Amino acid sequence: MLDAVIYVRPENYSASAARCLDYCSARRYNVVGLIPGDWDAAMRMLHEGKASVVVVSSVEQMEPQPGVEIAPKPSSRRRSGARSTGNAARNRWSAETPPTAQPAAAKHYRY
């Protein structure tokens, strides 16, 4: 198991930290530190052998270097089944449905 230190910028702390923690969890890294805003401290931990990798949330934070990994942004695509299930329920009683089809409860509630 690799030891990782997470570097995040203070202005985007919560979102960046969450993304990096998810990334480390998925890769089964042992997180040994979370450093907000002190890049030199994160690199010092890497060079001193206290961490095997430094995980950052954005490529804009630094230059590509050995031992530094970038946690990818989560995919914003929805699950394919979620939309089709919702559409199926909505389309069940659309204008294309034959007029004889009605919910069973509708038989009891005539106005």
ABEGO torsion letter per residue (X at the ends): XBBBBBBBBAAAAAAAAAAAAAAAAAAGBBBABBBBGBAAAAAAAAAAGABABBBBABAAABBBBBGBBBBBBBBABBBAAAAAAAAAAAAAABAABBAABBBAAAAABBX
